[in-house]
Amino acid sequence: MTMHRRPVGRARLLAALGALVTLAGTVLPWWTVGGDPGEIPAISGNAFESTGILVFVAALATIALVTLPYATDRPTQPDRWQAYAAVAIVGWAAFAYRIFDLAMSRAFSFAEPLEAFSRSPGLWITTIGLIVLARATYDAYREPRFR
């Protein structure tokens, strides 16, 4: 039995990198309230609240899509740009809904503009990971089709 040896390619490397960055962003705080002198103790939350968990699942699904062709001895059908696009759309939709939800709950109230970066690093890192995943989807769309 010979294993299928397909080159990884730029799109899949980017997708894996984007998924890893997204996974890192999901465990970091997405919001923080309080913690300053004279305020309540700091309370924070990450992606494992509300629809943010779907961003985590999308990152895991991306890693599964990248590794799937190397787990079998022939090319697999799900390893197409459409699968990466579907995962990216789910990730972006869940991310956008969570940001909307946080904005409505007033978890994004900052005394200074730079607090938007220091009080929610997970959101920014997750955004970078999802952008990389979207770019990987575009690269997968542009690559020649394997048979």
SVG drawing of the C-alpha trace seen along z (x, -y; Angstrom):
<svg xmlns="http://www.w3.org/2000/svg" viewBox="-27 -58 32 60">
<polyline fill="none" stroke="black" stroke-width="0.4" points="0.0,0.0 1.5,-3.3 0.5,-6.5 -0.7,-9.5 2.0,-12.1 0.4,-15.4 2.5,-18.5 1.1,-20.6 1.0,-23.9 0.8,-27.5 -3.0,-27.5 -3.0,-24.6 0.0,-26.0 -1.7,-29.3 -4.9,-27.6 -3.1,-25.7 -1.3,-28.9 -4.5,-30.8 -6.2,-28.0 -3.3,-28.0 -3.4,-31.7 -7.2,-31.6 -6.9,-28.9 -4.5,-31.0 -6.9,-34.0 -9.8,-32.0 -8.2,-31.2 -7.1,-34.8 -9.6,-37.4 -12.1,-38.7 -13.3,-41.3 -12.4,-42.6 -14.4,-44.8 -13.1,-46.5 -9.7,-46.0 -8.7,-49.7 -8.3,-51.4 -11.7,-52.1 -13.5,-49.6 -14.7,-46.1 -12.1,-43.3 -11.3,-42.5 -13.9,-40.2 -13.1,-38.8 -14.3,-36.2 -13.0,-34.5 -14.4,-32.6 -16.0,-29.9 -19.0,-32.0 -22.0,-32.3 -21.2,-31.8 -17.4,-32.3 -17.2,-28.6 -18.0,-28.2 -14.8,-30.1 -12.9,-27.6 -14.7,-24.7 -14.0,-26.4 -10.3,-26.5 -10.3,-22.8 -12.2,-21.9 -9.6,-23.8 -6.8,-21.7 -8.9,-18.6 -9.3,-19.7 -5.6,-20.3 -4.6,-16.9 -7.4,-14.8 -5.6,-14.3 -2.6,-12.9 -4.6,-10.4 -5.7,-8.4 -4.0,-6.8 -5.9,-8.8 -7.1,-12.4 -10.2,-13.2 -13.2,-15.0 -13.6,-17.5 -10.1,-18.9 -11.4,-21.7 -11.6,-25.4 -15.4,-25.2 -14.8,-23.3 -12.3,-26.0 -14.8,-28.7 -17.6,-27.1 -15.4,-26.9 -14.2,-30.4 -17.8,-31.7 -18.9,-29.9 -16.0,-31.3 -16.5,-34.9 -20.3,-34.8 -19.9,-33.5 -17.1,-36.1 -19.2,-38.9 -22.2,-37.9 -20.1,-37.7 -18.7,-41.1 -22.2,-42.5 -23.4,-40.7 -20.5,-42.2 -21.1,-45.7 -24.8,-45.5 -23.8,-44.3 -21.5,-47.3 -18.4,-45.1 -16.6,-47.4 -16.5,-50.6 -13.0,-52.0 -11.7,-55.1 -8.8,-55.4 -8.5,-54.2 -5.5,-52.0 -7.6,-50.0 -9.3,-48.4 -6.1,-46.5 -5.0,-45.8 -8.4,-44.7 -9.3,-42.4 -6.2,-40.8 -8.0,-37.6 -10.3,-39.5 -7.4,-41.0 -5.5,-37.8 -8.6,-35.9 -9.2,-38.5 -5.7,-38.0 -6.2,-34.2 -9.5,-34.6 -8.0,-36.9 -5.2,-34.4 -7.9,-31.7 -9.8,-33.8 -6.6,-34.4 -5.9,-30.7 -9.4,-30.1 -8.7,-32.5 -5.3,-30.8 -7.0,-27.4 -9.6,-28.8 -6.8,-30.0 -4.7,-26.8 -5.1,-24.2 -7.5,-21.3 -6.0,-18.0 -7.6,-14.8"/>
</svg>
